[in-house]
Amino acid sequence: MANSAEGDDYRKTLNLSPTLIVFFSALNIFLSITASVGNALTIIALRKVSSVHPPTKLLFRCLAVTDLCVGLTSQPLFATIMLNAVTKMNLDILFYVLEVNTALSFVLCGVSTQQKKLSKHYPKY
């Protein structure tokens, strides 16, 4: 586990003023809400539309769900990590937030990439 000197080094790696860190965190939270609402509306709209080919609808629905998960989990966790430079949260908590954010980012990126790869290999999909 990291000691306080390593935590201070982490806080200095951003090289931003506290005002900019708060601004970018607030912007990230706003975009998280926007992404969540937009993808939820996309899922609802895809449920109601009948003119889209069913496999294409499934692809769009899966992409919307992964983007919804990013908006609900990864973006708020990243904003929490950025705000750590200002609030100086407990390093044990920061460690777990970093680990969860990294794992979620890899999983959601892998799922989204796999879906896009399938759409290229199977044009009717």
Secondary structure, 3 states (H helix, E strand, C coil): CCCHHHHHHHHHCCCCCHHHHHHHHHHHHHHHHHHHHHHHHHHHHHHHCCCCCHHHHHHHHHHHHHHHHHHHHHHHHHHHHHHHHHHCCCHHHHHHHHHHHHHHHHHHHHHHHHHHHHHHHCCCC
